[in-house]
């Protein structure tokens, strides 16, 4: 076998560096720093209205109740929005998760399946996945409603994969 010359050694070193470098990035197991810490599963809980933190917004107020995985869901999100008269939290939009809205007080108009529907206290709105929806305060006083959203098993991973592919 001939003795390798300087060029052969450089090519071998570069080849080894590239191969080892690629296995370090492509074939390696994820490091703890690469994987976000899993949120603990939310168990049975009670949320006292008086103890919820109220965050004032330009359009009213916001109370975050929870946003965590449960035993059967990738994520359960629950928040309460208060809108000042004539205000809307956002323009019509759609997303992959479904949501349930429960009107606590005031009068709202909700975009449901393409139609604006006027609703008062105690009314319930279900917004299906991937359908344009919206809500706005249609009354003279503040309107408050509860929003319950959920992500079924696999939905968050699917969304993250689609986002990474862009």
Rosetta blueprint (number, residue, H / E / L):
1 X L
2 X L
3 X L
4 X L
5 X L
6 X H
7 X H
8 X H
9 X H
10 X H
11 X H
12 X H
13 X H
14 X H
15 X H
16 X H
17 X H
18 X H
19 X H
20 X H
21 X H
22 X H
23 X H
24 X H
25 X H
26 X H
27 X H
28 X L
29 X L
30 X L
31 X L
32 X L
33 X L
34 X L
35 X L
36 X L
37 X L
38 X L
39 X L
40 X L
41 X L
42 X L
43 X L
44 X L
45 X L
46 X L
47 X L
48 X L
49 X H
50 X H
51 X H
52 X L
53 X L
54 X L
55 X E
56 X E
57 X L
58 X L
59 X L
60 X E
61 X E
62 X E
63 X E
64 X E
65 X E
66 X E
67 X E
68 X E
69 X L
70 X L
71 X L
72 X L
73 X L
74 X L
75 X E
76 X E
77 X E
78 X E
79 X E
80 X E
81 X E
82 X E
83 X E
84 X L
85 X L
86 X L
87 X L
88 X E
89 X L
90 X L
91 X L
92 X L
93 X E
94 X L
95 X L
96 X L
97 X L
98 X E
99 X E
100 X E
101 X E
102 X E
103 X E
104 X E
105 X E
106 X L
107 X L
108 X E
109 X E
110 X E
111 X E
112 X E
113 X L
114 X L
115 X E
116 X E
117 X E
118 X E
119 X E
120 X L
121 X L
122 X L
123 X L
124 X E
125 X E
126 X E
127 X E
128 X L
129 X L
130 X L
131 X L
132 X L
133 X E
134 X E
135 X E
136 X E
137 X E
138 X L
139 X L
140 X L
141 X L
142 X L
143 X E
144 X E
145 X E
146 X E
147 X E
148 X E
149 X E
150 X E
151 X E
152 X L
153 X L
154 X L
155 X H
156 X H
157 X H
158 X H
159 X H
160 X H
161 X H
162 X H
163 X H
164 X H
165 X H
166 X L
